[in-house]
């Protein structure tokens, strides 16, 4: 598989499309808020990667990343707190699919 370079805008578009296709969040929030949530969860994921060293080759701890993003998203979107477990879990799945499609995940 050819490895391509990560593109933040393409990743966001891919992830948003996955949420739209899934459809659950359309019942919970509007498109603008969903866009804001995806932008925020991506930023929290990037912050986790930087603080954990995963962006420099350290192992990405899925459980720790999930806990970090869930906490941050629950604080940032308190009105939708009850949906953050699902949003973060879905985000992680969709992001993984995007990274796999580019050949950027190393399963060690």
ChimeraX attribute file (.defattr): number of C-alpha atoms within 10 A of each C-alpha:
attribute: neighborCount
match mode: 1-to-1
recipient: residues
	/A:1	8
	/A:2	7
	/A:3	12
	/A:4	11
	/A:5	9
	/A:6	13
	/A:7	10
	/A:8	11
	/A:9	10
	/A:10	11
	/A:11	17
	/A:12	18
	/A:13	13
	/A:14	16
	/A:15	24
	/A:16	20
	/A:17	13
	/A:18	17
	/A:19	20
	/A:20	14
	/A:21	11
	/A:22	11
	/A:23	11
	/A:24	12
	/A:25	17
	/A:26	13
	/A:27	7
	/A:28	12
	/A:29	12
	/A:30	10
	/A:31	13
	/A:32	8
	/A:33	13
	/A:34	18
	/A:35	16
	/A:36	12
	/A:37	21
	/A:38	20
	/A:39	15
	/A:40	17
	/A:41	21
	/A:42	21
	/A:43	13
	/A:44	20
	/A:45	19
	/A:46	16
	/A:47	16
	/A:48	20
	/A:49	19
	/A:50	13
	/A:51	10
	/A:52	17
	/A:53	13
	/A:54	14
	/A:55	14
	/A:56	9
	/A:57	9
	/A:58	11
	/A:59	13
	/A:60	14
	/A:61	12
	/A:62	10
	/A:63	9
	/A:64	12
	/A:65	20
	/A:66	19
	/A:67	13
	/A:68	16
	/A:69	27
	/A:70	22
	/A:71	16
	/A:72	17
	/A:73	23
	/A:74	17
	/A:75	13
	/A:76	14
	/A:77	16
	/A:78	12
	/A:79	9
	/A:80	15
	/A:81	15
	/A:82	11
	/A:83	16
	/A:84	21
	/A:85	16
	/A:86	13
	/A:87	23
	/A:88	25
	/A:89	14
	/A:90	16
	/A:91	21
	/A:92	20
	/A:93	14
	/A:94	20
	/A:95	18
	/A:96	15
	/A:97	17
	/A:98	19
	/A:99	19
	/A:100	14
	/A:101	14
	/A:102	16
	/A:103	15
	/A:104	16
	/A:105	13
	/A:106	8
	/A:107	4
	/A:108	4
